[in-house]
């Protein structure tokens, strides 16, 4: 089985752009490496909202792996 790794930032993107990119790339799991997942600047990508949107809107699994 082959896996492909993509990277994506959420800043300067609308939610529509962000989730559209993930869906178009057929992403199956998002691994969140941010140390602060609940920062006020995170907008739609704030935890736990991001987990909800990923699963409910896009069917994408979420895992936190802060570096």
Secondary structure, 3 states (H helix, E strand, C coil): CCCCCCCCCCCCCCHHHHHHHHHHCCCCEEEECCCCCCCHHHHHHCCCHHHHHHHHHHCCEEEECCC
